[in-house]
Amino acid sequence: MEDAARIVGAGLVVTILLAVLRDRYPALAVQLMIAFVVGVFLFLLPALDRVVSVFTDLGRRAQVNSAYLDIALRVMGVAYLTAFGAQICKDAKEEALASVIELAGKVVILLLALPVVMGILDALMRLLP
């Protein structure tokens, strides 16, 4: 709760600064926004490490193939990173670049998911006579 309050408070301060800077110094506003996103990411890194540890432990307890858990975590990472990148581009008024980042993220997710899809198809083929 305390961490969320800190992030929200800092976000509100940065939002006010961005509103002031965006008209006069648009490049500086984008740099401030990127710095804020990186700062929040670094702040949350220990919590993200804890989440990965919990997922890994749960997967081990449930005897889930670690390859599938690894793929799921990678997919979530790609989804978050591309969403952050695309949003930064949109805020910088680079809609086309944001669309390319979103498309690239979707393609990478599809590529990461291929082993899971192949595993499901293999299992279905073994069930069919």
Secondary structure, 3 states (H helix, E strand, C coil): CHHHHHHHHHHHHHHHHHHHHHHHCHHHHHHHHHHHHHHHHHHHHHHHHHHHHHHHHHHHHCCCCHHHHHHHHHHHHHHHHHHHHHHHHHHCCCHHHHHHHHHHHHHHHHHHHHHHHHHHHHHHHHHCC
